[in-house]
Amino acid sequence: MVNLKGLFRQKIGANLIFSGVLFLVSMSLDFYMTNVGSQGDFIQEANIIGQLWWQIAGPFRFVEIPVWAVVVLEMAYIINYKSKFLALVWLNFLALNHFLGFLTWLPYGTLDFLYSVAKEDWQLVYALSLISIPTGLTLALLQTKIKLK
């Protein structure tokens, strides 16, 4: 059972704030570059759920940005109540996924090597996650070992 009184009185550490800001910056870069790179064409979005959302919401699709940010940060806050490490993993994983999504839109071909593994665009989302999971875990582990004040 969750102690609601304790949930609202928990202390937020510098590592959680760092990961939260990293998530917000990465998400903003990803959404901006996706919008610019796709020029409003939802077919250009590799994420199937993102494509579906663009089709359903049309010109109101940008409402997802603050909603997604609030959901992710609230979940991190709730997870942090039980496990600081898992809250950091959650934020770092999503931040890195968004950052890699941002990199896929850059014209430099930085992540083109992934197309040797992911033959279709929808598979690219999973390939990016396979990079984000160990990287997010490693970053969270380092954050728990390094105490920021």
Buried (B, 14 or more C-beta within 10 A) or exposed (E): EEEEEEEEEBEEBEBBEBBBEBBBBBBBBBBEBBBEBBEEEBEBBBBEEBBEBBEEEEEEBEEBEEEBBEEBBEBBBBBBBEEBBEBBBBBBBBBBBBBBBBBBBEEEEEBEEBBEEBEEBEBBBEBBBEBBBEBBBEBBBEBBEEEEE
